[in-house]
Amino acid sequence: MRERSAEPGSHGAAPPPGPGNEARGAQKTFRALLTLPAAAGETEQEPMPPEDPASPVRGGIFWSRALEERVPPGFSPEQAASWLEAARAARIVSLERGGCGRSSNRLARLSDGSRACVRYGINPEQIQGEALSYQLAGLLGIQQRLPPLVLSLVLARGKQWGPVRDELRGSHWAEGAVVSLTQWVDNLTDVVAPAPWRSEAASGRRLQPLAAGELGGLSQAQLVELVQWSDLILFDYLTANFDRLVSNLFSLQWDPRVMHRATSNLHRAPNGGLVFIDNEAGLVHGYRLLSMWDKYNEPLLRSVCIFREATAQRVRELHRLQNAASELLRLYRTREPLSEQLGFLSEQQAQLLQGRIDFVHRHILHCKAKAASL
């Protein structure tokens, strides 16, 4: 997997985001969300009008079911579970430089013949952010777009890392460090931002909302890609990830052609599906740098007014129950055996996550009201 990893940023306290922190509701498991009645003050979702089979959008703000069915599959839950189990049991038999981002990272060959990118964070919050971003993607129902990820404890005399003891000496990795392993994917290609963002940002114009009326003339392949981009931009806003399209927007100040170049940490699989790689800037590192990067992340979110209905529903329920952090913690502890080694979000970071969930929910309601008024 060919990867790049930029490290722009500056230090400073992260102020609360635009959305305010709302009162927390009952803490209920996410598995039961879809069966619960609406909370006080919030109405049930209105029934959708009959779907026009010729339209790529239904209800004014949701991608059509027919279009969603054409989105290339990503990493299925069964495939991911199988790889995660194998990666945890496998021994690392070789480590190579190159192909996995920063010079501190390595491309590993496992004893079962598969390969994985091994990321060693400049500081632990980067590995923590990557692991939590992967689990948040599961909470949002978009994990199939991210390569499966496991954590591993680097022990030179341990069963998993013993075969590469000599390579570890030259890596300058600390003994006992927690690293992440993500599944390697062959034949990935670069991705350039679609026209709605590429043309407006490159011309210096304010990003305009991508709405149903803006889709005329786009091919089915372009629409299928936009379905995936709508999830990506929503995901990167929630995690405050500045190391993808945001880094391109930042670079416009000295490179007016940057929006016509490859988007950082985003690739296309051979079947055409997008792959969201290297999410270590999310949640922990990104939340610390909100004051610098939200002036790019927030306009990007506002530039999307069409969503996958399933993603919007997950956001709606996490907003209604005010339990995004507790559900993320439950998933993290359940699915990642080394979760205790890295720890979880601080209370402030947990509040920031919920605040961003609430902000996305309000944005979706705004898009819905705007579509209804047309």
N, C-alpha and C positions, 0 to 999 in steps of 0.2 A: 504494500500500500504506500503510494508516494504521498508524503505529507509535508506540509510546511507549518511552522509554528512561530508566529510573530510575537514579540513580547513588548508591545507598546504600553505605555501607562505611566502613572505617577502615583505617589502615595498621598494619603490624606484621608480624613474621616469621611465616611459615606453618610450623607444626610438622608432622611426618609425620602422615598420616591414621591412622585406626584400624587399617587393614590394614598389616601389616609388609611390608617389602621382601624379596622372596624371591630366591633365586639365579637368575641369568639362564641360560637354556638356549641351545641352538644358535640362531643367527640365520638363519631361513629365510624365504623369501618367502611372503606370505600366500596367494598363488594355489595353493600346493601343500599348504596346511594340511589340507584335507579328505582327502588321500590318505595322510597319514602315520600310522604306528602310534602307539599311546598311549605316552606317556613312562613311564619307570620309576616305579612307585609309584602310577600312575593307571590305573584300569581303563577298558576300552572302555565306551561308553554301553550301558546295558541296552536290549534291544528293548522297544518300547512295546506295551502291551496293545492289543487290537483297539479301534478308535475307535468310540465310541457316536455315531451320526449326530445324535442329539437333544441331545447335550451340547455346551456351548460350550468345554469344556476336555478335553484328552486327556492321559493320563499324570499327571493330578493338578496339573500346573504349566504346561502349554503350551496356548495358544489352539488351538482346533480348526482344521483346514485349511479347512473350510467357512466358518467365521467370518472367517478371514484373507482368503479370496477375496472377501469382501464389503467389505473396506476400500477406500474410494475411492482411485484411483491418484493419485500425486503427480507430481513432475517426473521423467519417465522418463529413463534415461541418454541416449537419443537426443535427446530434447528439450533436456536440459541441455547436451549437447555442442554442439548447433546454436546455442543461445543464447550459450554461452561464446565460440565462434568469432566470431559476429557482433559481440558486445560488444567483443572485443579489436580488431576491425578498424574499428569505427564511430567516427565523430567525435561529440563532445559538441556539440550545437547550441543547447541552452538549459539553464539551471539555475534552479530555482524553490525558494523557501523553503516549508517545511511539508510534512507527509505522510510524513516519513522520520525521525521521532524528534527528536533534539537540534537546537537552532537552528544548530549548526555543519554539519549534514548538508544535503543538497540532493536534490531530485528532478530527475533529468536526462532530457532527451529526446535520443535518439540519432539519428544521420543516417539510420538505416533505419526510423525512425518509432516504434520501441519506446521504453520508458521504463525507468529503473533508479534505485534508491535509491543515492546516493553517501554513504558514511560517511567523515567525517574525524575520526579519533580525538583525544580530548583528549590522549592520549599514544599512541605507536606500539604499545604492548602490546595495546590494544583491537582494532586492525585485525589484528594478529598473531593474537590469540585468536579472532577471527571466522573468519579464513582457516583456521586449524588445526582449529577446531571443524567447519567444513564438510568438511574432508578426513577427520577422525575419523568423521564420520557415514558417509562412504563406506566406511571400514574396517569399520564395524559393520553395513553393509548397510541403513542407514536414510536415506541421502542424499536419497531421493525426497521426504522431508518438509521439506527445506530449499530455499529458492529458490537457483538457481544463482548462484555468486559468482566474480568475477574481481578481481584486483588491478590497479591502474592508477597510473602515475607522473604526477603533476600537473606538467606543463611548459607554461607559458603560451604559449610560442612553438612548441610541438610540434604535430604533425599532429592528434592526438586532441583536445587541449584548446584549440588556437588559436582556434576559432570563439567561445569564451566567455571570451576574454582579459579583457574589461571586467568581466564578472561575477566573475571570480576576484579582481580587485582589491578588490572589496567583501566577499569571503568571509573574508578574513584567513587563508586557508590559506597555509602555507609552500610556496614554490617547491620542487619536488622531493619533496614529501610523497607517501607511498604511501597511497592510499585504496582502499576496496572498493566495487565495484558489484554490486548484487544485483538480480535480475529483479523488476520491478514486477508485481504481480498485482492485477487489478481485482476489485472487489466482495467483498473480504474482510470477514468479520464477526467480532465478538468471541466469545470462548469463556469460559464460566464453568466452574470445576472441577466434575467429576462428583460425584454425591452421596456416594460412599464417602469422599472427602476433604473435601468441602464441609461435610457435616453433623458429622463428628467433630471437625474442626479448629475450626469455629465454635462448637461446644459446649464447647470446652476439654478434651475427652477426648484421651487419647493415641491417635495414629494406629494403627489395627489393620491387620494384613496383609490385603490383598485376595486371598482364596483362592477356590477353586472353590465352596466351600460358601456364599459370600457373594453369589452371582450370581442367586439365585432371585428371580423377579419383575421382572428387568430386561428391557427390550425389546431386540429385535435391534439397533436403532439405538444404544441405550446401550452394548451389548456391543461393537459395532464401534468406537465411540469409545474404550472402555477399552483395546482392543488398541493403539491409537495412543498413549494415555496411558502405557501400560506401557513403550513404547520411549522416550517423552519423559522420564520420571522416571529411567530408567536412564541415558540420555544426559546429562541435567543433573547426575546424581551424578558420572559419569566426568569431566565437564568442570568440575565445581564451579561451575556457573552459578547465581548467586544472583539473577538478574534476570528470573525467571519466577515459578513458583508459590512459590518460597522467599520472594520479596519480599512476596507476599500473606500468607504465614504470619508473617513478621516484623511486618507491619502490624497483625496481630490484637491486639497489645497496646494499641492506641489506636483501632482500628476493628473492632468485633466483627462487622460485616457485610461485611468485605472479601472473604471467601470466596464471597460471593454476587455479587461484582462481576467484571468481566472480568479474566482472567489476563494479566499483562504478557507482551508479546512472543509471543503465541500467537493465531493467527487460524484461522478456518474458511474454506476455499475454497468456491466455489459448488457443487461436487460433494459437499461434506460432509467432505472430507479436511482434517486439521489441517496447518497450516503453521507450522513453528518458525522465527520470524524473530529477527533481531538477537541473535546469539550471541556478541557481543564480550566479554561478561563471562566467557566460558569459558576454561579451561586456564591462561592466563598471569595475567590479572587475578584470576580466581577462586582460583587456587592461592596467590596472595599473601595472600588474605584468608580462608584456611581456618579460622583460629581463631575467626572471627566467624560464619561461615555454615554450617559443617558440622553444627552442632547442629540445623539445619533440614534440610539435604540428606540426612543419614544416616537420620533417621527416615522421611523420604519414601521413600527406597529400600527400607527395611524394610517399608513399607506395601504393597509390591507383591510378590506371591508367584505371579503368573501372567505368563508371558512369551511372546513370539514365539519359537518354537523356533530359527529361523534366527539371531536376535539372540543367544540363549543359546549357540548353537554357536560364533559368532564370538568371544564372550567366553571360552568354554572354551579355544579354540585359542590365543588371545592369552595366556591364563594359562599354558597348557602350555608354550609356546615362549618365554615371557618376552621377547617382542620387540615390544611395543606401540609404543614410541617409534621404533624403527628402521623398522617398517613404516609408521608415520605419516610419518616423514621421507621415505621412498621415494615415497610417494604425493604428498606435498607438492612435492617437487622435480620429479617426473615431470609433474604436472598443472598446476603454477602457475609460469609463466615468471619471475615476480618474487619467487619464494620467497627468493632470496639477499638481496634488498633488506631484508627484515624479519627474517631469521634464524629460528632454530628454538628449541625448548625448551632451557632450561639442563639440566645433568645432574640437578640436584635436581628440576626439574619433570618430567623424563623418569621418574625414579624414582617420583614421586608418581603419575603416570599409570599406571605398571605396578602400583603398590600398590593403586590404586583398581580396576583391572581384576581383580586377585586377590581383592579384597574382594567385588566383585559376583559373581564365580564362587563363592566360598564361600557367599554368601547364597543363590544359586540352589540349591546343594547342600543347604543347610539347608531350603529350601522343599520340595525333592524328598523329603527324609527325613521331614519333617513330614506331607506328603501321603500318603506310604507307610504311615505309622503310623495313619492314620484308618480 
